[in-house]
């Protein structure tokens, strides 16, 4: 269609870029000749240019399937700056704006339309697409197509159904930075066996990879604070949970470091504001879950720190790849504590609902077609879990979503493949073990990541801690220790016991105010899981260096709720919960009294009540217990705290 010389003239005038990289031009040339292409290139390579440029040459609309709104926003900004008319359809926009975007696409008023892959689950969308003159299909984060990919999303498979409906002459571009050969071959087969594969090397020679072994959260807090005071520029600190994102951000602020937290529970407007702060360098760091980063258009991120191990080397390579996209040096740190694998293991176990829940949904839809809202009323299940079930059942061709947004059972469809769920779980455990191997290796870390992604090489980076023979040791001096305890005293209320019993010690709670807890107790509800996690965090803030033998919960008339809460808390803390404490006409009694001799014991309750805890502590002292600590979600209004 056009030669490279003419193309680079347009590139310079339109995009203010002098010339293409060799593989950029190779990709674009294939697309201009109506080929299908799978491009595997590292983050920061300029993959978006590979479709933005041909979109202005083609007659028609380029449809870009992009998984995250933040990713869309930055790509839209990039295209708009180049003078390319673009639109997007997503759930953040109102129906009128989305309708107008579709009309612009139908009328040929735009060159690029960004949409979420989940749109393909709406059967109406296929009808709408027939009215748009499509010039090219782009699948961003294409590893999500493959069941072997680290982020498989069934909705991506519906994009392939669209590709198969379109004329062979319409070019397709699949983009990813993270694909093993197995994933590569799967994507290649799905977008068309004749598609071209362009695979670049995955070396990021400007990234300085480091792993720091720590024993507890306090060591993480101290080391990261020290690093933030030394590294230049701004960066991202990744945490495994929303509560950790908030905690670390508060810790940095407590130490005078300009920090803000970011996670999926924030409003879209707040997320956007924080993204702007990061891009404009108005904060030192954003402490975030992995909901931040994908598609953030910032080339000068100078550091990325993970407070816990991610789920796989692929996720890790993708997340650290957001640093140093300007080619300048960027510092990467992974804080490694072997106990942290339990968090990822819990994510793996909860990533898919139980097989029983799948079968219940199938049974219900056999009876009658239902909308999502109807199914939500029928089952006591979280919306995100229900959507996962429905998506998986659509993928297995057991149900479908009709034009009126009803989910319906497909007669004579496949039997539900339970093993597919179990195989996915097994694969995730293998990925986690590989991530642990990365943390423990004494060889080149960049080489480890490249080989894991099938970029086979023996080349070392000469940048990572192993290549430079560096071993980090975290030491907390008295001043830093005091600062940590001062911080947590502000964050979590201390239970100050009032007793002459020498084995009863001050404890800790999550809330000072018990009103919220009393409301839950009154309504006979289960305590939310975030309370489990936050009370565990409060406990670790005070007693992380101390081992306890067991935990007892305080029984009451409706003890099932505190019993379930205690079981979950014990699992998180890795402390066995015993059911030896019973109500009696004298207050309390203990079964298996011989087991308490010389033991350190936690007493778990919803709300701290001084007289109750004193009664139990006196009983345990008589039975030979060594130490007793109260651990409660809240402190009663008339109780003592600091």
N, C-alpha and C positions, 0 to 999 in steps of 0.2 A: 504493500500500500504506500508507504513512504520509507525512504532510506534513513540510515542513522544520522547522516549529516543534517538532513532537513528536520528530523525528530529532535536533535539536540539544539537546533535553532529555536524550535517551539518551546523546548524545555527551559532554555535560558530566558526567553521573553515572558513565559507564563509562570514558571515556577522559581525563577531566579537561581537555577542550578546549572552549573557549567556543562556537566556531562553525566551520562549514565555509568554506573558500575557495569562491568561486563555481563554479569548474570541478570542485572536489571534489564539491560537492552535485549538479552537473549530471551527473557520471559516476555517482554513487551512485543518483540518481533513475532514470537509464536502466536500471541493473542491477536495481533493485527492480521495474521494469516488464518484466523478462525480455528486455532488449535485449543485443546484443553491442556492445562499446565498445573502440576503440583510443584510449588516452590517451598523448599525447606531452608530457611535462613535464620540466623541468630537475630535476637531482638536488637533494634537500632540500625538494622541494615538498610531500611527504606523500602519495606515490602509494599506499603500503601501506594507508593508512587507507581508501582507496577500495574495498578488498575486505574489510578487517577489519570495518568497520562493517556492510555487508550480510550478512556471514557469520553475525552473531549474530541477524539478523532472519529469515534463511531457515531453513526446516526441512530439515536435511540437512547434508552435508559439503561444504565448499569445498576443492577440490583446487588447490594452488598449485605450479606447475612453476617451480623456481628453480635456477639453474645452479651456484651455489657454496655450499659448506657454511657458510662464514663468513656469507654472506648469509642462509642459513636460520637460523643460530644467533641472529643479532640480531633477525630478524623474529619468531622464536619468543619471544624474551625480551620484545619489545614487546607481542605478543599476550597472553602470560602475565600481564604487568603489568596488562593491561586485564581480566584475569579470563576470557579466552577459552581454553577447553580445546583444545590443539593437540598434534599429534604430527608426527614426521618419519620418513622412511625413507631411509637413506643407507648407504654402504659403511663408515662409521666405526662403525656400530652392529653388534652381533652379530645372528645370525639370529633368536634368541629375541626380542630387543627389536623387530626389524622385524616379526616375526610378530604380536607383541602390538599393535603400532601398527595393523596391518591389521585385526585383530580389533576394536579400539576403533572404527575407522572403519565396519566392517560393522555394529556394534551401535549406532551413532549416539551414541557416548560423547564424541566430539570434534566441533568445529565447523570446524577447518582441518587439512588434511593436506599437509605440505610434502614434495615428492619431486623427485628429479633427472629432467630430461628423458630421460636415458639409460635410465631404467626402461622407457620405451616401446619399447625395442628387444627387450625380453623378451616374447614372445608370451603367456606365462602371465599377464602383468600385465593384459592386456585382459580375461581371464576373471575376474580378481579384482575389477576395477573394476565389472563387472556386478552384483556383490553389495553394492556401496556405493550408498547413496542420495545421489547427487551433486546439490548445490544450485547450484553455480557452478564454472566452470573459470577459473583465472587463469594467464596466461602472462607471467612476469616476464622482463625483458630480451628483449622480443618481437622485436627486430631480428634475433635469431639465427634466426628463421623464414625470413628472406629471403636468397636467394642473393646479393642486392645488399647485404646488411648487412655490417658490418665484422667480425662474429664469427659468420658462418653456421655452424650446427651441424645436420647432417642429422637428429639425434635430435628436434629441434624439429618437423620435418615430421610425425613420428609423432603429435605432440600434435594436429595438424590432423586426422589420420585419426580420432582419438578424438572430436574435436568433431563431425565429420560423422556419427559413429555415434549421438550423443546426440540426444534430442528437441530440436526448434527452440526450445522454451520455456526451455531451460536457458541462463542468461546466461553470456557469456564476456567476460573483461576482459583485454586485451593491454596491457602496460605497457612503456614505454621512454623514455629521456631523449635518445636519439640515433637519429633516423631522418630521412634525407633524404626528399624527396617521392616518389622512386622506391621507396624501402624502405616508406614509409607506404602507398603504393598497393598494393604487393605483399602486405603484412600484411592490409590491408583486404579484398583479394580472397580471401585464404586463410581468414580467420576468418568470412567471409560478406559478400557484396557489399552487404548492407543494414545492415551495422554502422555505428555512429556514430563519427565521428572528432572528437576534442577535442584541439586542438593549442595549447599555450601558447607564449608567447614565451620565448626562451632566454637573455635578458639576465641576467647575474650581475653586477650593478652593484657589489657589494662585493669582487669579486676584482680585485687589482692585478696585471695581467699584465706580465711583463718577459722579455726575451730578452737573454742575455749571450753575446757572441761570444768564444770562447777559442781558443787555438792548440794546447793540449795538456791532458793530464790533470792536470798540476801546477797549471795555472791554475784548473781546476775545483776542485781540492781546497782551494786557498787561498781562493778567492772564497766557496765554500759555508761554509767554516769561519768566515769573517768575518760572513756573513749570519746564521749560527746564533747568533753572539754578540750579534747586534743585534735579531733579530725576537723578539717575545714568544710565549709559549705553546709548544705541541708541534705536531709535524707529520710529514709523510712525505717521504722522499727516494727517488725512483724511479730504479732503474738498469736497464740492458738485460740484465744477466747475473747469475747467482747469485754468481759470483766477485767481480764489482764490488760487489755488495751487501755482501759480507763485507769487502772491502778498504776501502771508504769508511767503514763502521762502525768498523773498527779505527783508521782515521785520526782520526776524531772522538774516539774514546776516548783515543788518544795525545795529543790536545790538551785533554783534560779535559772533553769534552762527553759527557754521558750518552746513549749510543746503543746500539741493538741491531739486528741484521740479521734479515731475514725472507724466505724463499723456499720454493719448492715441495718442496725436498728435506728440509725439516725434518719432524719427527714432528708429527702432529695435535695432540698434547698441548702441544708446544713452541709451535706456532702460536697456540694458544688463550691460553697464558700471555703471549705477546708482545702479542696483541690487547688483553688486559686491561691490560697496562702502558700501552699507547697510550691507551686509553679513560680510564684512571685518572690520566693525566698523570704517571706515575712515570719516564718517560724524556723527553728533549728531542726525540728523533726516532727513527723506525723507518726504516732503510734497506732498501728492499724492491724485489723485482721486481714486475711487475703482478699477481702472485697475491694481493697485499694490497690491500684498500681497498673492493672491491665489497661493499656491504652493511654495512660497518663503521658501527655506530650511534654516531657521535660527531659532534656538531654544531659543536664548537669547535676543529676543526683549523685552526690559524692560518697554516700555510704548507705549500706543496707545491713541491718542487724536482725537476726532471728533470735527471739528469746527461747524458742523451743524448736525441736526438729520438725520440719514439714513432713507430709505424708509420703513423699517420694523424691528421688533425685531429679525427676522431670519437673515436678512442681518447684523444686528449689532452683534449678537452672533458669526456669521461667521468671521467678521472682527476683533473683539477683541480677538477671539480665536487664532490669530496668535502670540499673546504675551505670554511670559512665558512658552513656550513649554518644557523648561528644568526643570519645576517644581518649579523654584524659583519665588519670588514675582515680580509681574508686575503691573504697575499703569495704570488704565484706566480712562479717563476723557471724558465726553460728555458736550460740551458747548451748553446750551439750551436757545434759544431766540424764543418766540412763533411766531415771524414774519417769522422765517426760514421755517415754514411749506409751505409757498407760493412757495418756490423753488421746493420742492418735489411735490406739487400739479401741478406745471407746467410740471414736468417730467411725471407725470401720464397722464395729458391731451395730451402730445405729444408722449406718448409711442407707440401709434398706430395711423396710418394715418386715415383720415376721411373715412367714409363708401363710399362716392362718389368716392374716388380714387380707392378703391377696385373694385367697379362696372365698372369703366373706364378700368381697366386692364382686367377684365373678358371680357368686350365687345370687346376689341382689340384682345385678344387671340381667341375669337370666329371667328374672321375674318381670322386669319392666325397665325401659330406658329412663335414665335420670340425669338431671343437670348436676354440676359440681355442688351447688348449694344444697340440693336434695340429699346427695350422698353424705355431705358434711353433717346433716341432721340425723342421718341413719346410723352413722358410726362415731364412736368416741375416739377420734383420731385427729392428729394435727393436719392442717391443710397441706403443709409441705409434704408430709408422708402420703397423704391421699393422692396428691398430684404425681408423686413418684410411682405409686401403684398404677394409676391410670396410664401414665406414660409408658411404663414397662409392659402393660397388657396390650396397649396399642402396638408397641414394638413387636410383641409376640403374635400379633394379629388375632387376638382373642376378643377384643372389643374395638369399637371405632367411635369417633365423634362425628355426629351428623351435622347437617347444615343449620340445624336449630340449636346447636350446642348441647345436645343430649348425648350422653354416653350410652351405647347400646351393645349388647352381646351379639357376636357374629355366630349365627347358627352353624353347627358342625365345624367349629373352629378347632384350632390346636388345643391339646391338653397343656395346662400351665406347666412350664419347664422350671421346676423348683431348683434344679441343679445349676441353672444359669445364674441364679442369685448367689449360690454357694461358691461357684467358680470365681465370680467377681470378688467376693470376700477374700478368698484364698489369694487371688492376684494382688489385692491391696496389701495383704500381710507380707507378701514377697517384696513389694515395693518399699514398704516400711523397713524391712530388714536391710535392703540395699541402702536406704538413707542412713541407717545406723552404721553400716559398713563405711560409708563416706566419712562419717564423724570419727571413726576409729582408725582409718587408714593412715599409714605413715608414708605413703607415696604421694605423688603430685595430685592435688585435688582437682585441678582443671582437667587433667588427663582422665581422672576417674569419671567425671561428669560426661566428658566427650565420649568415652568408651561406652558408658551406659546408654547413651543415645545413638550408639552404633556409628559414631564418627571415629572409626578405628585409627588409633595413633599411639605412638610411644613417646611423642614429643612432650616435654615438660614445660611448664609455664615460667619457671624460675621466679615466680612471684609469690606463691602461696607459702604459708608458714612451714610446711614440710620441706619444700625446696630450699627455703632459707634457713632451715634448721632452728626454727623458733618454737619454744614451748611456753605457753602462757601459764602463769601461776596467780591465782586470785587470793589476796590476803586482805582481811578486814581488820583495820586497827581500831583502837578503842573509840576514837572520835567518830569514825564512820559507823561503828556499831551503835553508838548513842544516837546518831542521826537517824538510823533506821528505826530504832525503837521510838524515838520522838515522832517520826512520821506515822508509824502505825498506831500510836496512842491517839493521834488526831483522827485517824481514819476509822479505827475500830474501838468501840468502848470497852474498857477493861472492867471486868466484874470484880469489885473489891469485896471480898468475903468478910463477914463480921462474926468471928467465932474464936473460941479459945482452943479449938481442935487443931493440933499442930500438923496433921496430915492434909488438911484442907487448905488449898492455895488459891490465889487470885486466878480467875479465868478470863474468858473473852466472849464477846457477843458480836453479832453483825449489826443489829439495830439498837439504838438507844430507846426508841419509842416502841411500845408493844401494841399500839392501836391496830396496825395492819395485821399483826399476828393474831390478835384477839378476834378480828373479823373473820379470818380464815378458820380459826377454831370454832367460832360460833356457827359458821355455815357448814362445818364438818367437811372440809375440803382437804385435798392433799396439798402439802406445801410445795410451791414451785421449785423446779430443779435449780434455778439460778440461786435460790437461797442455800441449797446444798453446796454449790460451788463457792459462794461467797463466804459461808461460814467456814468451809475448809480453808479458804484463803486467810480468814481472820485467825484461825487456829495456827496455821503455818507461820503467820507473821510474828507470833509470840513464842511458839514452841517447835519450830522447824528442826532445831538441833536436839530435840528430846524424844526419846522412845517411850511409847505407852503400851501396856500389855493388853488392855481391853477397854471397851466402852460399854456402859450400861445406859439404857434410856429410862426416863422416869415414867412409870406406868400411871394410867388414869382410866376413867370410865370409857373414853373413846381413844384408847391407846393405839389403835391400828394406824392412825395418821403419823404419830411421832415414831412408831415402830418402823413404818416404811421409810420415813425420813432418815432415821438413824441408820438403817441398813444401807441406804444410798451414800450417806456421809461416811460410814465406815469403809465402804468400798473405795471411795475417793481417797481417804486418808490411809488406806491399807492397815486399818486397825480393826481387829475382830469385835463385832458387836455381840454381846452375850445377853440372853434373856433371863437372867437370874434374879432380877429385882421384881418383887411382887407386892401388891397392896395387902395390908393386913389390918386388923382392928387396932393395932398399936401404931400404925403408920405404914411401915415397910418391913419386909423380911427378905432374906436371900436364900435361894436354893444353892446347892454346891458350895457351901460356905468355905470349904477347905481350899478352894481355888484362888482366894483373895490374898493369901499370905505373901507379903513382900511385893505386891503388885502395884503398879502405877495405873490409875483408872480415870477415865473421862466419864463425866455424868452429863448426858445429853437431854435437853428439854427445849420446849418451844420458847418459854419465857422463864427468866430467872426468878425464883422465889426463895428468899433467904431461909425461911424456916424449913422448907422442903429439902433444900440442899444440905442444911445443917443436920437434919434427921438422918439422911442417907450417909453423910460423911461420918457421923458418930457410929452408925451401924457398921460401916466398913472398917473403921478403926478397931472396933471390938473383934472383927474377924481377921485382923492382922494386915490390912492394906498399908502400903508404904506412902502413897501420895494420891490425892484426889483433886481433880480440876473440873470446875463447872464450864460447860460449853453450851451456850444457848443462842437461839436465833435473835432474841431480844431481851431487854431488861425491863421488868415491870416498873410502872410509874413511880412507885414508892421505894424502889430498891436502890442500892448503892452502885454508882459507877464513877469512873474518872475519865 
